[in-house]
Amino acid sequence: MPTYSNTNTAAYKNVWVFCEQREGKLMPTDFELISEGRKLADELGVKLCGLLLGHNVEGIAKELGGYGADEVLVADDPLLEVYTTDGYTKVICDTVEDLKPEVLLFGATNIGRDLGPRCAARLHTGLCADCTHLDVDMPLYMDFLKANSTLPENRLDLIAKHTVKVLGEDHDTTRDLKMTRPAFGGHLMASIICPRFRPAMATVRPGVLAKAPFDQAKADAVKVTPVKFQLAESDIHENVKEVVKAAKKLVDLVGADYIVSVGRGISKDVDTGIKLAQELADVLGGVVGGSRVAIDSGWLSADHQVGQTGKTVHPKIYVALGISGSIQHKAGMSDSECIIAVNKNPDAPIFEVADYGITGDLFKVTPLLTEAIKAEKANK
C-alpha cells in the first residue's frame, strides 16, 4: 500500500456516508444519514457520496439518490455479501486512502459501532461515537448551542469567532465538522472537532436525524460508480458459518406515533404507574417509554428509554408522566408534535416544552385522561 498521509487536510474533499445493507436491503439509518449528509455537503460546497458494500447490490444504490446522494460508490464482491470486520475495513480504508473524503459517517448500529472505530484506527484519524447532532456551518452551530446549551453569552461569543488553539497555534474551525454527543453518562453534551486529521469520522444514533422526503427524479439522476479494490480470502480472518436471526420483542419508540413515558414520579408505586401508562398508551394506540431514571432503576428495559442516552423520538403525541424534564430527556422528545406533561411540581422543566401541562398527581390524572379518550372514541 502506498504511503498515506491524512494531515494535509486541504487534499480531502466530499462527504461520505457508509450505507449499511443486510441481505440486499438498505437500512433506515442510511436514509437518515444521507439526508443529514446532504446538509453537511451543501454547507461545505462539496459532493455527497454514499458508500455501499455487498454482493449484487448495485440495484439498490439508486434509492440513496432519492434522499440526496450525488453519487453512490459501490464495492461489489462475493466476499462482501456477508459482513466481516476485516473485509469491510480493508475495502473502506483502501477506498478512503485513494479518494480522500473529508467526512465519513456511519450509523451507530451494531455493524457501524464495530466498523467505524476499526476504520478510524487504521486511518489514524478521530472518530466521535454516538453523535446526536452534526454541523459545519458556524451560524447554524451557534443557533444549536443557544437553543440547547446553558453556556454563558461570553463563552458563546468566544466560540462564534471560530478559532481554537491546536498545539499552541490558532486553528480556523470553519470547515471542521462539529460533532455533538452525550458525555459523562448523559449529564452533559460535548461538541468535538477533528482539526488535524481527515477524514473526520462519526457514528450517529439511529432515529436522531430527520429523513428527507424521497425524490424519484434525484434517484434516477444519481451517479452509480463501481469502486476498484483488491480483496482476497486471506484478508479476512473471520469465517462466518451461518447467520441466525433471533426474534426479540422490543418496543419501537422511533416509529411510534403515540408515546406515554414515565419517570421518577411513579416511584411510590412502580407497578401501578407502569400499568396506568400502558393503559393510556393502549387507548392511544401507542407504546410506553421511560426516562433514564426509570431505566436505571430497573422499572423498564433499556429499549424503552427516551433521551440523549436513549432514543430520540418524534411522535404525534408525547405524554410525560412524572418526568421532571432534564436537558437530556428534553433533547430526546422536544420535537414531538404535541407534548402533554403531568407533574406535581409546577416548576418542573418539562413544562417549558409542553404544549399542555397538568399540575397534579399522575396516579389520579392518568386514569382520567384514559377514560376521557375512551369516551371521545366511543362518541365517534
C-alpha positions as a Markdown table, in Angstrom:
| # | Residue | x | y | z |
|---|---|---|---|---|
| 1 | Met | 0.0 | 0.0 | 0.0 |
| 2 | Pro | 1.4 | 3.4 | -0.9 |
| 3 | Thr | 2.4 | 5.9 | 1.8 |
| 4 | Tyr | -0.6 | 7.5 | 3.1 |
| 5 | Ser | -0.8 | 10.9 | 4.8 |
| 6 | Asn | -4.0 | 12.3 | 6.3 |
| 7 | Thr | -2.6 | 15.6 | 7.8 |
| 8 | Asn | -2.9 | 17.6 | 4.6 |
| 9 | Thr | -6.5 | 18.4 | 5.3 |
| 10 | Ala | -6.8 | 20.6 | 2.2 |
| 11 | Ala | -6.4 | 17.5 | 0.0 |
| 12 | Tyr | -9.6 | 15.9 | 1.3 |
| 13 | Lys | -12.9 | 16.7 | -0.2 |
| 14 | Asn | -16.6 | 15.4 | -0.2 |
| 15 | Val | -18.9 | 13.9 | 2.4 |
| 16 | Trp | -19.3 | 10.1 | 2.5 |
| 17 | Val | -21.9 | 8.0 | 4.2 |
| 18 | Phe | -21.3 | 4.3 | 4.8 |
| 19 | Cys | -24.7 | 2.8 | 3.7 |
| 20 | Glu | -25.4 | -0.4 | 5.5 |
| 21 | Gln | -27.3 | -3.2 | 3.8 |
| 22 | Arg | -28.4 | -6.6 | 5.0 |
| 23 | Glu | -29.4 | -9.3 | 2.6 |
| 24 | Gly | -29.6 | -6.7 | -0.2 |
| 25 | Lys | -31.9 | -4.3 | 1.7 |
| 26 | Leu | -30.8 | -0.8 | 2.8 |
| 27 | Met | -31.3 | 0.1 | 6.5 |
| 28 | Pro | -33.5 | 3.0 | 7.6 |
| 29 | Thr | -30.4 | 4.7 | 9.2 |
| 30 | Asp | -28.9 | 5.0 | 5.7 |
| 31 | Phe | -31.7 | 7.4 | 4.6 |
| 32 | Glu | -31.3 | 9.5 | 7.8 |
| 33 | Leu | -27.5 | 9.8 | 7.3 |
| 34 | Ile | -27.8 | 10.6 | 3.6 |
| 35 | Ser | -30.3 | 13.3 | 4.4 |
| 36 | Glu | -28.0 | 14.8 | 7.0 |
| 37 | Gly | -25.0 | 14.3 | 4.8 |
| 38 | Arg | -26.8 | 16.4 | 2.1 |
| 39 | Lys | -27.0 | 19.3 | 4.6 |
| 40 | Leu | -23.3 | 19.0 | 5.5 |
| 41 | Ala | -22.2 | 18.7 | 1.9 |
| 42 | Asp | -24.1 | 21.8 | 1.0 |
| 43 | Glu | -22.5 | 23.7 | 3.9 |
| 44 | Leu | -19.1 | 22.6 | 2.7 |
| 45 | Gly | -19.9 | 23.1 | -1.0 |
| 46 | Val | -18.9 | 19.5 | -2.0 |
| 47 | Lys | -20.5 | 16.3 | -3.2 |
| 48 | Leu | -22.3 | 13.8 | -1.1 |
| 49 | Cys | -21.4 | 10.2 | -1.8 |
| 50 | Gly | -22.9 | 7.0 | -0.4 |
| 51 | Leu | -20.5 | 4.1 | 0.1 |
| 52 | Leu | -22.3 | 0.7 | -0.5 |
| 53 | Leu | -20.6 | -2.6 | 0.1 |
| 54 | Gly | -22.0 | -6.1 | -0.7 |
| 55 | His | -22.7 | -8.5 | -3.5 |
| 56 | Asn | -25.2 | -7.8 | -6.3 |
| 57 | Val | -26.2 | -4.6 | -4.5 |
| 58 | Glu | -25.9 | -2.1 | -7.4 |
| 59 | Gly | -29.6 | -2.4 | -8.0 |
| 60 | Ile | -30.4 | -0.8 | -4.6 |
| 61 | Ala | -27.9 | 2.1 | -5.0 |
| 62 | Lys | -30.3 | 4.4 | -6.9 |
| 63 | Glu | -32.6 | 4.7 | -3.8 |
| 64 | Leu | -29.9 | 6.6 | -2.0 |
| 65 | Gly | -30.0 | 9.3 | -4.6 |
| 66 | Gly | -33.7 | 9.9 | -3.8 |
| 67 | Tyr | -32.6 | 11.1 | -0.3 |
| 68 | Gly | -29.8 | 13.4 | -1.5 |
| 69 | Ala | -26.7 | 11.5 | -2.6 |
| 70 | Asp | -24.9 | 12.9 | -5.7 |
| 71 | Glu | -23.0 | 9.7 | -6.2 |
| 72 | Val | -23.0 | 6.1 | -4.9 |
| 73 | Leu | -19.7 | 4.3 | -4.7 |
| 74 | Val | -20.4 | 0.5 | -5.0 |
| 75 | Ala | -17.9 | -2.1 | -3.9 |
| 76 | Asp | -19.3 | -5.4 | -5.1 |
| 77 | Asp | -17.7 | -8.8 | -4.4 |
| 78 | Pro | -18.9 | -12.2 | -3.2 |
| 79 | Leu | -16.6 | -11.8 | -0.2 |
| 80 | Leu | -18.6 | -8.7 | 0.9 |
| 81 | Glu | -22.0 | -10.5 | 0.8 |
| 82 | Val | -21.9 | -11.2 | 4.5 |
| 83 | Tyr | -20.5 | -8.6 | 6.8 |
| 84 | Thr | -17.0 | -9.2 | 8.2 |
| 85 | Thr | -15.0 | -6.7 | 10.1 |
| 86 | Asp | -11.8 | -7.5 | 8.2 |
| 87 | Gly | -13.2 | -7.5 | 4.7 |
| 88 | Tyr | -15.3 | -4.3 | 5.1 |
| 89 | Thr | -12.5 | -2.4 | 6.9 |
| 90 | Lys | -9.9 | -3.2 | 4.2 |
| 91 | Val | -12.2 | -2.1 | 1.3 |
| 92 | Ile | -13.4 | 1.1 | 3.1 |
| 93 | Cys | -9.9 | 2.1 | 4.2 |
| 94 | Asp | -8.3 | 1.4 | 0.8 |
| 95 | Thr | -11.1 | 3.5 | -0.9 |
| 96 | Val | -10.7 | 6.3 | 1.6 |
| 97 | Glu | -6.9 | 6.4 | 1.1 |
| 98 | Asp | -7.5 | 6.5 | -2.7 |
| 99 | Leu | -10.3 | 9.1 | -3.0 |
| 100 | Lys | -9.8 | 11.1 | 0.2 |
| 101 | Pro | -13.2 | 12.2 | 1.7 |
| 102 | Glu | -13.2 | 14.9 | 4.4 |
| 103 | Val | -16.1 | 13.5 | 6.3 |
| 104 | Leu | -17.2 | 9.9 | 6.8 |
| 105 | Leu | -20.3 | 9.0 | 8.6 |
| 106 | Phe | -21.6 | 5.6 | 10.0 |
| 107 | Gly | -24.8 | 4.7 | 11.7 |
| 108 | Ala | -24.4 | 3.7 | 15.3 |
| 109 | Thr | -25.8 | 0.3 | 14.6 |
| 110 | Asn | -24.2 | -3.0 | 15.7 |
| 111 | Ile | -22.2 | -3.0 | 12.4 |
| 112 | Gly | -21.4 | 0.7 | 12.5 |
| 113 | Arg | -20.1 | 0.6 | 16.0 |
| 114 | Asp | -17.9 | -2.3 | 15.1 |
| 115 | Leu | -16.7 | -1.0 | 11.7 |
| 116 | Gly | -16.3 | 2.8 | 12.4 |
| 117 | Pro | -13.7 | 2.5 | 15.2 |
| 118 | Arg | -11.7 | -0.1 | 13.3 |
| 119 | Cys | -11.5 | 2.1 | 10.2 |
| 120 | Ala | -10.6 | 5.2 | 12.3 |
| 121 | Ala | -7.8 | 3.4 | 13.9 |
| 122 | Arg | -6.4 | 2.1 | 10.6 |
| 123 | Leu | -6.7 | 5.6 | 9.0 |
| 124 | His | -5.2 | 7.2 | 12.1 |
| 125 | Thr | -8.0 | 9.8 | 12.4 |
| 126 | Gly | -10.5 | 10.7 | 15.1 |
| 127 | Leu | -14.0 | 9.3 | 15.5 |
| 128 | Cys | -16.8 | 10.7 | 17.6 |
| 129 | Ala | -19.1 | 8.0 | 18.7 |
| 130 | Asp | -22.9 | 8.1 | 19.2 |
| 131 | Cys | -23.4 | 11.6 | 17.9 |
| 132 | Thr | -26.8 | 13.2 | 18.2 |
| 133 | His | -26.1 | 16.4 | 16.3 |
| 134 | Leu | -23.8 | 17.5 | 13.4 |
| 135 | Asp | -22.9 | 20.9 | 12.0 |
| 136 | Val | -20.3 | 22.5 | 9.8 |
| 137 | Asp | -21.8 | 26.0 | 9.3 |
| 138 | Met | -20.9 | 28.1 | 12.3 |
| 139 | Pro | -24.1 | 30.2 | 12.4 |
| 140 | Leu | -26.2 | 27.0 | 12.4 |
| 141 | Tyr | -24.0 | 25.6 | 15.1 |
| 142 | Met | -24.3 | 28.7 | 17.2 |
| 143 | Asp | -28.1 | 28.5 | 16.8 |
| 144 | Phe | -28.0 | 25.0 | 18.1 |
| 145 | Leu | -25.8 | 25.9 | 21.1 |
| 146 | Lys | -28.1 | 28.8 | 22.0 |
| 147 | Ala | -31.2 | 26.6 | 21.9 |
| 148 | Asn | -29.7 | 23.5 | 23.6 |
| 149 | Ser | -26.9 | 24.6 | 26.0 |
| 150 | Thr | -26.5 | 26.6 | 29.2 |
| 151 | Leu | -23.3 | 28.3 | 28.1 |
| 152 | Pro | -23.0 | 32.0 | 29.2 |
| 153 | Glu | -23.1 | 34.7 | 26.5 |
| 154 | Asn | -19.4 | 35.5 | 26.7 |
| 155 | Arg | -18.5 | 31.8 | 26.1 |
| 156 | Leu | -20.8 | 31.7 | 23.1 |
| 157 | Asp | -19.2 | 34.9 | 21.7 |
| 158 | Leu | -15.8 | 33.2 | 22.0 |
| 159 | Ile | -17.0 | 30.1 | 20.1 |
| 160 | Ala | -18.5 | 32.2 | 17.4 |
| 161 | Lys | -15.1 | 33.5 | 16.5 |
| 162 | His | -14.5 | 30.0 | 15.0 |
| 163 | Thr | -10.8 | 29.9 | 16.2 |
| 164 | Val | -9.4 | 27.5 | 18.6 |
| 165 | Lys | -5.9 | 26.6 | 19.8 |
| 166 | Val | -4.4 | 23.4 | 18.4 |
| 167 | Leu | -0.9 | 22.5 | 19.6 |
| 168 | Gly | -0.5 | 26.1 | 20.6 |
| 169 | Glu | -1.4 | 27.5 | 17.1 |
| 170 | Asp | -4.7 | 29.2 | 16.1 |
| 171 | His | -6.9 | 26.9 | 14.1 |
| 172 | Asp | -9.9 | 28.0 | 11.9 |
| 173 | Thr | -12.9 | 25.7 | 12.6 |
| 174 | Thr | -14.9 | 27.0 | 9.6 |
| 175 | Arg | -14.7 | 23.7 | 7.7 |
| 176 | Asp | -14.5 | 21.4 | 10.7 |
| 177 | Leu | -17.3 | 19.0 | 11.4 |
| 178 | Lys | -18.8 | 19.9 | 14.8 |
| 179 | Met | -19.9 | 16.6 | 16.3 |
| 180 | Thr | -22.1 | 16.7 | 19.4 |
| 181 | Arg | -22.7 | 13.7 | 21.7 |
| 182 | Pro | -23.7 | 12.9 | 25.3 |
| 183 | Ala | -20.8 | 12.7 | 27.8 |
| 184 | Phe | -20.3 | 11.6 | 31.4 |
| 185 | Gly | -23.3 | 9.3 | 31.4 |
| 186 | Gly | -25.5 | 11.9 | 29.6 |
| 187 | His | -25.1 | 14.6 | 32.3 |
| 188 | Leu | -23.6 | 17.0 | 29.7 |
| 189 | Met | -23.3 | 17.4 | 26.0 |
| 190 | Ala | -19.8 | 17.6 | 24.3 |
| 191 | Ser | -19.1 | 19.1 | 20.9 |
| 192 | Ile | -16.0 | 17.6 | 19.3 |
| 193 | Ile | -13.9 | 18.5 | 16.2 |
| 194 | Cys | -11.1 | 16.7 | 14.5 |
| 195 | Pro | -8.8 | 19.5 | 13.4 |
| 196 | Arg | -5.6 | 17.8 | 12.5 |
| 197 | Phe | -6.6 | 14.7 | 10.5 |
| 198 | Arg | -9.0 | 13.6 | 7.8 |
| 199 | Pro | -11.5 | 12.3 | 7.3 |
| 200 | Ala | -13.5 | 13.5 | 10.3 |
| 201 | Met | -15.5 | 10.4 | 11.3 |
| 202 | Ala | -18.6 | 10.0 | 13.4 |
| 203 | Thr | -21.2 | 7.3 | 14.2 |
| 204 | Val | -24.7 | 8.7 | 14.6 |
| 205 | Arg | -27.5 | 7.2 | 16.6 |
| 206 | Pro | -30.4 | 5.8 | 14.6 |
| 207 | Gly | -33.6 | 8.0 | 14.9 |
| 208 | Val | -31.9 | 11.3 | 15.9 |
| 209 | Leu | -31.7 | 12.8 | 12.4 |
| 210 | Ala | -34.7 | 13.7 | 10.2 |
| 211 | Lys | -35.1 | 11.8 | 6.9 |
| 212 | Ala | -35.7 | 13.9 | 3.9 |
| 213 | Pro | -38.7 | 13.3 | 1.5 |
| 214 | Phe | -37.9 | 10.8 | -1.2 |
| 215 | Asp | -37.3 | 12.4 | -4.7 |
| 216 | Gln | -37.7 | 10.0 | -7.6 |
| 217 | Ala | -36.1 | 12.4 | -10.0 |
| 218 | Lys | -32.9 | 12.6 | -7.9 |
| 219 | Ala | -32.9 | 8.8 | -7.6 |
| 220 | Asp | -33.0 | 8.5 | -11.3 |
| 221 | Ala | -30.2 | 11.1 | -11.7 |
| 222 | Val | -27.7 | 9.8 | -9.1 |
| 223 | Lys | -24.4 | 8.5 | -10.4 |
| 224 | Val | -23.5 | 4.9 | -9.5 |
| 225 | Thr | -19.8 | 4.3 | -9.7 |
| 226 | Pro | -18.1 | 0.9 | -9.2 |
| 227 | Val | -15.1 | 1.0 | -6.8 |
| 228 | Lys | -11.8 | -0.6 | -7.8 |
| 229 | Phe | -10.3 | -2.6 | -4.9 |
| 230 | Gln | -8.5 | -5.8 | -4.1 |
| 231 | Leu | -9.8 | -8.3 | -1.6 |
| 232 | Ala | -8.8 | -11.9 | -1.1 |
| 233 | Glu | -10.0 | -14.6 | 1.3 |
| 234 | Ser | -6.6 | -14.3 | 3.1 |
| 235 | Asp | -7.5 | -10.7 | 4.1 |
| 236 | Ile | -10.5 | -12.0 | 6.1 |
| 237 | His | -9.7 | -13.7 | 9.3 |
| 238 | Glu | -13.3 | -14.5 | 10.4 |
| 239 | Asn | -15.2 | -17.4 | 8.9 |
| 240 | Val | -19.0 | -16.8 | 9.1 |
| 241 | Lys | -20.6 | -20.2 | 9.1 |
| 242 | Glu | -24.2 | -19.2 | 9.5 |
| 243 | Val | -26.3 | -16.1 | 10.1 |
| 244 | Val | -29.1 | -16.9 | 12.6 |
| 245 | Lys | -31.9 | -14.4 | 13.2 |
| 246 | Ala | -33.3 | -14.3 | 16.7 |
| 247 | Ala | -36.7 | -12.7 | 17.3 |
| 248 | Lys | -36.8 | -10.5 | 20.3 |
| 249 | Lys | -39.7 | -8.3 | 21.1 |
| 250 | Leu | -38.5 | -4.7 | 21.6 |
| 251 | Val | -40.6 | -1.6 | 21.8 |
| 252 | Asp | -40.4 | 0.6 | 18.7 |
| 253 | Leu | -40.1 | 4.1 | 20.1 |
| 254 | Val | -38.7 | 5.7 | 17.0 |
| 255 | Gly | -41.6 | 4.5 | 14.8 |
| 256 | Ala | -44.4 | 5.2 | 17.3 |
| 257 | Asp | -47.0 | 8.0 | 16.7 |
| 258 | Tyr | -48.0 | 8.0 | 20.4 |
| 259 | Ile | -45.7 | 7.5 | 23.4 |
| 260 | Val | -46.6 | 7.6 | 27.1 |
| 261 | Ser | -43.4 | 7.9 | 29.2 |
| 262 | Val | -42.9 | 7.5 | 32.9 |
| 263 | Gly | -40.2 | 8.9 | 35.2 |
| 264 | Arg | -39.3 | 9.2 | 38.9 |
| 265 | Gly | -42.8 | 10.2 | 39.7 |
| 266 | Ile | -44.0 | 6.6 | 39.7 |
| 267 | Ser | -41.5 | 5.6 | 42.4 |
| 268 | Lys | -44.1 | 5.3 | 45.2 |
| 269 | Asp | -45.9 | 2.6 | 43.3 |
| 270 | Val | -44.0 | 1.5 | 40.2 |
| 271 | Asp | -46.2 | -1.4 | 39.1 |
| 272 | Thr | -49.3 | 0.8 | 39.2 |
| 273 | Gly | -47.6 | 3.7 | 37.5 |
| 274 | Ile | -46.4 | 1.5 | 34.6 |
| 275 | Lys | -49.9 | -0.2 | 34.4 |
| 276 | Leu | -51.6 | 3.3 | 34.1 |
| 277 | Ala | -49.1 | 4.3 | 31.4 |
| 278 | Gln | -49.7 | 1.1 | 29.5 |
| 279 | Glu | -53.5 | 1.6 | 29.7 |
| 280 | Leu | -53.2 | 5.1 | 28.4 |
| 281 | Ala | -50.8 | 4.0 | 25.6 |
| 282 | Asp | -53.2 | 1.2 | 24.6 |
| 283 | Val | -56.1 | 3.6 | 24.3 |
| 284 | Leu | -54.0 | 6.0 | 22.1 |
| 285 | Gly | -52.6 | 3.1 | 20.1 |
| 286 | Gly | -49.0 | 3.8 | 21.2 |
| 287 | Val | -46.2 | 2.5 | 23.4 |
| 288 | Val | -44.7 | 3.1 | 26.8 |
| 289 | Gly | -41.4 | 4.9 | 27.2 |
| 290 | Gly | -39.3 | 6.0 | 30.1 |
| 291 | Ser | -36.8 | 8.5 | 31.4 |
| 292 | Arg | -33.3 | 7.5 | 32.3 |
| 293 | Val | -34.3 | 7.1 | 36.0 |
| 294 | Ala | -37.0 | 4.6 | 35.0 |
| 295 | Ile | -34.5 | 2.5 | 33.1 |
| 296 | Asp | -31.6 | 2.8 | 35.6 |
| 297 | Ser | -33.9 | 1.8 | 38.4 |
| 298 | Gly | -34.9 | -1.3 | 36.5 |
| 299 | Trp | -38.5 | -0.4 | 36.1 |
| 300 | Leu | -38.3 | -0.7 | 32.3 |
| 301 | Ser | -35.9 | -2.3 | 29.9 |
| 302 | Ala | -33.3 | -0.2 | 28.0 |
| 303 | Asp | -35.3 | -0.2 | 24.8 |
| 304 | His | -37.9 | 2.0 | 26.5 |
| 305 | Gln | -35.5 | 4.8 | 27.2 |
| 306 | Val | -36.2 | 8.3 | 25.7 |
| 307 | Gly | -33.5 | 10.9 | 25.7 |
| 308 | Gln | -29.9 | 11.7 | 24.6 |
| 309 | Thr | -28.7 | 8.4 | 26.1 |
| 310 | Gly | -31.7 | 6.5 | 24.7 |
| 311 | Lys | -33.9 | 7.1 | 21.7 |
| 312 | Thr | -34.7 | 10.4 | 20.1 |
| 313 | Val | -38.4 | 10.4 | 19.2 |
| 314 | His | -40.8 | 12.5 | 17.1 |
| 315 | Pro | -44.3 | 11.2 | 17.8 |
| 316 | Lys | -47.6 | 12.9 | 17.1 |
| 317 | Ile | -48.3 | 12.9 | 20.9 |
| 318 | Tyr | -45.8 | 12.5 | 23.7 |
| 319 | Val | -47.2 | 12.2 | 27.3 |
| 320 | Ala | -44.7 | 12.6 | 30.1 |
| 321 | Leu | -45.9 | 11.2 | 33.4 |
| 322 | Gly | -43.9 | 12.2 | 36.5 |
| 323 | Ile | -40.9 | 13.2 | 34.4 |
| 324 | Ser | -39.1 | 16.4 | 35.6 |
| 325 | Gly | -37.6 | 17.2 | 32.2 |
| 326 | Ser | -33.8 | 17.1 | 32.4 |
| 327 | Ile | -31.9 | 18.6 | 29.4 |
| 328 | Gln | -31.0 | 15.1 | 28.3 |
| 329 | His | -34.6 | 13.9 | 28.3 |
| 330 | Lys | -36.0 | 17.0 | 26.6 |
| 331 | Ala | -33.4 | 16.7 | 23.9 |
| 332 | Gly | -34.8 | 13.3 | 23.0 |
| 333 | Met | -38.5 | 14.3 | 22.8 |
| 334 | Ser | -38.8 | 18.1 | 22.3 |
| 335 | Asp | -39.5 | 17.7 | 18.6 |
| 336 | Ser | -42.8 | 15.8 | 19.3 |
| 337 | Glu | -45.8 | 17.4 | 17.5 |
| 338 | Cys | -47.7 | 17.7 | 20.8 |
| 339 | Ile | -46.3 | 17.2 | 24.3 |
| 340 | Ile | -48.6 | 16.7 | 27.4 |
| 341 | Ala | -46.9 | 16.7 | 30.8 |
| 342 | Val | -48.3 | 15.7 | 34.1 |
| 343 | Asn | -46.2 | 16.6 | 37.2 |
| 344 | Lys | -46.8 | 17.5 | 40.8 |
| 345 | Asn | -44.1 | 20.2 | 40.7 |
| 346 | Pro | -45.4 | 23.3 | 38.9 |
| 347 | Asp | -41.8 | 24.4 | 38.3 |
| 348 | Ala | -40.7 | 21.2 | 36.6 |
| 349 | Pro | -38.6 | 21.9 | 33.5 |
| 350 | Ile | -40.8 | 19.6 | 31.4 |
| 351 | Phe | -43.5 | 22.3 | 31.4 |
| 352 | Glu | -41.1 | 24.5 | 29.4 |
| 353 | Val | -41.5 | 22.3 | 26.3 |
| 354 | Ala | -45.1 | 21.1 | 27.0 |
| 355 | Asp | -48.0 | 22.2 | 24.8 |
| 356 | Tyr | -50.3 | 21.1 | 27.6 |
| 357 | Gly | -49.3 | 20.9 | 31.3 |
| 358 | Ile | -51.2 | 19.4 | 34.2 |
| 359 | Thr | -50.0 | 20.1 | 37.7 |
| 360 | Gly | -51.2 | 17.1 | 39.7 |
| 361 | Asp | -50.8 | 13.5 | 40.9 |
| 362 | Leu | -50.2 | 11.3 | 37.9 |
| 363 | Phe | -51.9 | 8.4 | 39.7 |
| 364 | Lys | -55.1 | 10.5 | 39.8 |
| 365 | Val | -54.7 | 12.3 | 36.5 |
| 366 | Thr | -53.8 | 9.4 | 34.2 |
| 367 | Pro | -56.9 | 7.4 | 34.7 |
| 368 | Leu | -59.0 | 10.5 | 34.0 |
| 369 | Leu | -57.1 | 11.0 | 30.7 |
| 370 | Thr | -57.6 | 7.4 | 29.7 |
| 371 | Glu | -61.3 | 7.5 | 30.4 |
| 372 | Ala | -61.7 | 10.8 | 28.6 |
| 373 | Ile | -60.1 | 9.4 | 25.5 |
| 374 | Lys | -62.2 | 6.2 | 25.7 |
| 375 | Ala | -65.3 | 8.3 | 25.9 |
| 376 | Glu | -64.3 | 10.5 | 23.0 |
| 377 | Lys | -63.6 | 7.5 | 20.8 |
| 378 | Ala | -66.9 | 6.0 | 21.8 |
| 379 | Asn | -68.7 | 9.1 | 20.7 |
| 380 | Lys | -67.2 | 8.9 | 17.3 |
